[in-house]
Amino acid sequence: METVGERFQRETKYGRRARPPATRILARPEEFKSYPGAPRILLPPPPGEEGPGVWRVMEARRSIRDFAPEGIPLETMARLVWSVGGIREKRWGFAFRIVPSAGALYPVETYLMINRVEGLEKGIYHLHVPTFSLELVREGDLSRELTRAALGQEMVAEGAATFLWTAVIDRCRIKYGERAFRYIYLDAGHLGQNLYLAATALGLGCCTIGAFFDDEVNAVLGVDGLEETVIYLGAVGVPA
Ligand SMILES: Cc1cc2nc3c(=O)[nH]c(=O)nc-3n(C[C@H](O)[C@H](O)[C@H](O)COP(=O)(O)O)c2cc1C
């Protein structure tokens, strides 16, 4: 019997004569998600080129899961955030970001669970991409709840912060139909690798996380798991 994964591959294939079934999406999701009532903390822009070269950083990158109980400065956090969500340039009506994305549609949203970042209260923040700001969407220490949701992986509680990436599925599906599911995960991979490389260049540790209870993480973020659903996490912190 065909498994769900095999069916996903088959139904999202491009053939010479066959296309994935078109999806009838009536309303295009907004290009940038925002929380209009939330307090917004403007992040400092990156200072420009410095630090080790890309080849050295690629070689030094590894998954680090043990973190020291130290915090990190807001400037450092801002550079990590930039590496996954910064706008590089505006051209032809598109806001091109630092990461590639199929059709420049950017279906992946970035949230942060802040544990220990100077100048930021503990809580869940959302990256408001057009203003390069963090929106505080939920105050308080959610580190235990999220660690449990991440199958008890302690790096979530011990890191300075955990990135939480969701996908607004229709932002990509409106153009690519069911093949969007492939592209969304590919897009997320680029964000994950950029976070690894940025953390390595800054002397920080990072580990991306694919093992979590989806519904529990979605509940922490307050997203419905259908229109918008968690797809990937990444813990960062000072290496132990
Ligand atoms: C999609 C994906 C999901 C992952 N999920 C987890 C995870 O849930 N827990 C974990 O400890 N490491 C996770 N990792 C990290 C891998 O275990 C790690 O990349 C692998 O062992 C190779 O080691 P390296 O990153 O140090 O080169 C994940 C990596 C990827 C790419």
The ligand as an SDF file (V2000), in Angstrom:
LIG
                    3D

 31 33  0  0  0  0  0  0  0  0999 V2000
   16.0920   18.3250    9.1590 C   0  0  0  0  0  0  0  0  0  0  0  0
   16.9630   18.1530   10.3730 C   0  0  0  0  0  0  0  0  0  0  0  0
   16.3870   17.8030   11.5720 C   0  0  0  0  0  0  0  0  0  0  0  0
   17.1820   17.6500   12.7120 C   0  0  0  0  0  0  0  0  0  0  0  0
   16.5840   17.3730   13.8990 N   0  0  0  0  0  0  0  0  0  0  0  0
   17.3450   17.2390   14.9970 C   0  0  0  0  0  0  0  0  0  0  0  0
   16.7260   16.9990   16.2570 C   0  0  0  0  0  0  0  0  0  0  0  0
   15.5130   16.9550   16.4000 O   0  0  0  0  0  0  0  0  0  0  0  0
   17.5510   16.8410   17.3270 N   0  0  0  0  0  0  0  0  0  0  0  0
   18.9110   16.9180   17.2330 C   0  0  0  0  0  0  0  0  0  0  0  0
   19.5850   16.7600   18.2470 O   0  0  0  0  0  0  0  0  0  0  0  0
   19.5330   17.1620   16.0480 N   0  0  0  0  0  0  0  0  0  0  0  0
   18.7770   17.3310   14.9350 C   0  0  0  0  0  0  0  0  0  0  0  0
   19.3830   17.6240   13.7290 N   0  0  0  0  0  0  0  0  0  0  0  0
   20.8530   17.7630   13.6520 C   0  0  0  0  0  0  0  0  0  0  0  0
   21.4820   16.5070   13.0330 C   0  0  0  0  0  0  0  0  0  0  0  0
   21.4480   15.4430   13.9660 O   0  0  0  0  0  0  0  0  0  0  0  0
   22.9250   16.8340   12.6080 C   0  0  0  0  0  0  0  0  0  0  0  0
   22.9050   17.8080   11.5900 O   0  0  0  0  0  0  0  0  0  0  0  0
   23.6580   15.5940   12.1140 C   0  0  0  0  0  0  0  0  0  0  0  0
   23.8960   14.6820   13.1630 O   0  0  0  0  0  0  0  0  0  0  0  0
   24.9930   15.9400   11.4690 C   0  0  0  0  0  0  0  0  0  0  0  0
   25.8520   16.5760   12.4060 O   0  0  0  0  0  0  0  0  0  0  0  0
   26.4310   18.0500   12.1810 P   0  0  0  0  0  0  0  0  0  0  0  0
   25.2580   18.9960   12.0260 O   0  0  0  0  0  0  0  0  0  0  0  0
   27.2300   18.3530   13.4260 O   0  0  0  0  0  0  0  0  0  0  0  0
   27.2730   18.0520   10.9520 O   0  0  0  0  0  0  0  0  0  0  0  0
   18.5980   17.8190   12.6130 C   0  0  0  0  0  0  0  0  0  0  0  0
   19.1620   18.1870   11.3920 C   0  0  0  0  0  0  0  0  0  0  0  0
   18.3600   18.3770   10.2840 C   0  0  0  0  0  0  0  0  0  0  0  0
   19.0010   18.8240    8.9970 C   0  0  0  0  0  0  0  0  0  0  0  0
  1  2  1  0
  2  3  1  0
  2 30  2  0
  3  4  2  0
  4  5  1  0
  4 28  1  0
  5  6  2  0
  6  7  1  0
  6 13  1  0
  7  8  2  0
  7  9  1  0
  9 10  1  0
 10 11  2  0
 10 12  1  0
 12 13  2  0
 13 14  1  0
 14 15  1  0
 14 28  1  0
 15 16  1  0
 16 17  1  0
 16 18  1  0
 18 19  1  0
 18 20  1  0
 20 21  1  0
 20 22  1  0
 22 23  1  0
 23 24  1  0
 24 25  2  0
 24 26  1  0
 24 27  1  0
 28 29  2  0
 29 30  1  0
 30 31  1  0
M  END
$$$$
